[in-house]
């Protein structure tokens, strides 16, 4: 599991996918989220504005990432 550090209280799911370099663009992030390809804490999430906080796990494309507070 890879750990991704954020410097803010939260980060939105679509921004997190771009920040972690899992997708190249915001449009791509929107598409994979709306297509149900992303899981947050083990559950499929289709809300691209979902607020992720330290301790949340994101699964996408066979990778699991842990959100950490910097």
C-alpha positions as CSV (number, residue, x, y, z in Angstrom):
1,X,0.0,0.0,0.0
2,X,1.4,3.4,-1.0
3,X,1.0,6.3,1.3
4,X,0.2,9.7,-0.2
5,X,0.7,12.8,2.1
6,X,-1.6,15.8,1.9
7,X,-1.0,19.2,3.5
8,X,-4.6,20.1,3.9
9,X,-7.5,18.9,6.2
10,X,-9.0,17.0,3.2
11,X,-8.7,16.5,-0.6
12,X,-11.5,15.8,-3.0
13,X,-11.4,12.4,-4.7
14,X,-10.9,13.7,-8.2
15,X,-8.1,15.9,-7.2
16,X,-6.5,13.1,-5.2
17,X,-6.4,10.8,-8.3
18,X,-4.6,13.5,-10.2
19,X,-2.3,14.4,-7.2
20,X,-1.3,10.7,-6.9
21,X,-0.7,10.5,-10.6
22,X,-3.3,7.7,-11.1
23,X,-4.9,9.7,-13.9
24,X,-3.6,12.4,-16.2
25,X,-6.5,14.9,-16.3
26,X,-9.5,16.0,-14.3
27,X,-11.7,14.8,-17.1
28,X,-10.2,11.3,-16.8
29,X,-10.7,11.4,-13.1
30,X,-14.4,12.3,-13.5
31,X,-14.9,9.5,-16.0
32,X,-13.3,6.7,-13.9
33,X,-15.2,7.9,-10.8
34,X,-18.6,8.1,-12.5
35,X,-17.9,4.7,-14.1
36,X,-17.6,3.1,-10.6
37,X,-14.0,2.2,-11.0
38,X,-12.8,3.8,-7.7
39,X,-13.3,2.5,-4.2
40,X,-13.0,4.5,-1.0
41,X,-12.6,2.5,2.2
42,X,-13.7,-0.7,0.4
43,X,-16.9,0.8,-1.1
44,X,-17.4,1.9,-4.7
45,X,-17.6,5.7,-4.8
46,X,-19.2,7.7,-7.6
47,X,-18.9,11.1,-5.9
48,X,-16.0,13.0,-7.4
49,X,-16.2,15.6,-4.7
50,X,-16.0,13.1,-1.9
51,X,-13.7,14.5,0.8
52,X,-10.8,12.3,1.7
53,X,-9.2,12.7,5.0
54,X,-6.1,11.1,6.7
55,X,-6.7,7.4,7.2
56,X,-8.9,6.9,4.1
57,X,-8.0,4.2,1.6
58,X,-8.5,4.6,-2.2
59,X,-8.4,1.7,-4.6
60,X,-8.1,2.1,-8.3
61,X,-6.5,0.2,-11.2
62,X,-5.1,-2.5,-8.8
63,X,-3.5,0.0,-6.5
64,X,-4.4,0.8,-2.9
65,X,-3.4,4.2,-1.6
66,X,-3.6,5.5,2.0
67,X,-4.2,9.2,2.6
68,X,-1.8,10.6,5.2
69,X,-1.6,14.0,6.9
70,X,1.8,15.6,6.2
